[in-house]
Amino acid sequence: MSVHRGHGAHPSTAVLTRGFDPRLSVGSARPAVFRSSTYVFASPEAAERAFNLVSGRATPEAGEVPDLIYSRFNHPNAEILEDQMVPLEEGAEWSIVFNSGMAAIMTTALALLHPGDALVYTVPLYGGTQNLIHDLLEPLGIVCRPVVAGRSAELDEAIRTTPNIKAILIETPANPTMVMTDIKRASLTASHLDPRPVVMVDNTFLGPAFQHPITLGADIILYSATKYLGGFSDLLAGIVLGVSPEINKKIRARRGLFGNILQPDECWILDGRLPTVALRMNRQSKNAQRIAESLVHRHEIRKVYYPTLFDDPDQIRVRLSQCDYPGAMISIDLHGGKAAAFEFLRNIRLAHNAVSLGGMETLVCHPATTTHSGCSAEEKDIAGITDGLVRISVGVEDWRDLLRDFEQALERVAVTVSEK
Ligand SMILES: *Cc1c(COP(=O)(O)O)cnc(C)c1O
């Protein structure tokens, strides 16, 4: 199914010109949706060969394209999407699509880690990933060691001294305070070990437009494609990208076993979103920067968390060295704690009070009682999640309307909280 027209072109060209051959879809300019669970073989010999290839008992000859068998293993819309995603992630050689970000992360972890192995990871992590570690990986006998995001020397130390370390999981910027972890430094430290642990980066917040972890030495990129890649808050999906053919094989084998491949309709929808992800993210980042830099002077706000407003010199260095643009996530810490945060949420008019992020519409949430409600007081303290913290995912609306909306909500907060 896949063709490689557009190989070598820039990402914005390649995403529109590779991976899809109209001749295989009766000439249609956009791919058809292949809603079939199973595929017809040309002969019993072809069926036998296809099973030998998918099970790994045989390897394809040069130029041989394995026949499709059954949609839990592979299907045309997954192949097209996977091929078109690759050029968006600089340095990636392959991608694998899943039916959620969590499915992508879980399947990758279970493909690479076995009882007795160790994982070093940055905190805070996305809540679901944190639960995966505590509720599944640790009970399986995988040793999981946290390091606070942004503490480069501590991360180096953990990588060097954790016995049987097989993988490192970095989420940067960290949610919700945008603390950044130096991907290049961690990858370099990993390279001094033999065998080298696999460096995995959850790139959901800034990728694929603004942060390119493979060029910084990472091996595997994880996405919740539910967020910026999907972009419209209307589907769940996950993508893993990487370079090593062995890792590709291992993760695909697990996906075939678990049955968590992304379904054809969702593949088709997501596929149509890829050519605009950089356009959307650029607009969202510009909007967010204008808003963050305007809110910084408001007396109702104790602190605005946004990459261009970092004051720590090392954080500024990491941002400048690994992010092209600051992105569209802002957190604001309000004076007046939970009451002020809730009053702010009650009074916003254009933005919606919802979790998730990366969509066209602006979403605002209160991490302490929602996305991070499962964290202990100590974990919240380390992650900077106060009762007054509100997280904003900025969309593509006009930034001036959004700013006016936030300002009027802040004025309501000032009135209500001072009345109490
Ligand atoms: C949303 C999210 C996930 C989980 O993705 P789902 O698509 O919801 O399963 C993982 N990591 C990060 C950083 C996320 O924001």
The ligand as an SDF file (V2000), in Angstrom:
LIG
                    3D

 15 15  0  0  0  0  0  0  0  0999 V2000
   -3.2840   13.0090   27.1080 C   0  0  0  0  0  0  0  0  0  0  0  0
   -1.8820   12.6060   27.3610 C   0  0  0  0  0  0  0  0  0  0  0  0
   -1.5290   11.2460   27.3890 C   0  0  0  0  0  0  0  0  0  0  0  0
   -2.5330   10.1240   27.2390 C   0  0  0  0  0  0  0  0  0  0  0  0
   -3.1290   10.1210   25.9830 O   0  0  0  0  0  0  0  0  0  0  0  0
   -4.6160    9.5570   25.6730 P   0  0  0  0  0  0  0  0  0  0  0  0
   -4.7520    9.8080   24.2220 O   0  0  0  0  0  0  0  0  0  0  0  0
   -5.5640   10.3410   26.5330 O   0  0  0  0  0  0  0  0  0  0  0  0
   -4.6090    8.1280   26.0460 O   0  0  0  0  0  0  0  0  0  0  0  0
   -0.1830   10.9390   27.5690 C   0  0  0  0  0  0  0  0  0  0  0  0
    0.7470   11.9030   27.7380 N   0  0  0  0  0  0  0  0  0  0  0  0
    0.4250   13.2150   27.7410 C   0  0  0  0  0  0  0  0  0  0  0  0
    1.5000   14.2310   27.9310 C   0  0  0  0  0  0  0  0  0  0  0  0
   -0.8930   13.6130   27.5550 C   0  0  0  0  0  0  0  0  0  0  0  0
   -1.2020   14.9130   27.5710 O   0  0  0  0  0  0  0  0  0  0  0  0
  1  2  1  0
  2  3  1  0
  2 14  2  0
  3  4  1  0
  3 10  2  0
  4  5  1  0
  5  6  1  0
  6  7  2  0
  6  8  1  0
  6  9  1  0
 10 11  1  0
 11 12  2  0
 12 13  1  0
 12 14  1  0
 14 15  1  0
M  END
$$$$
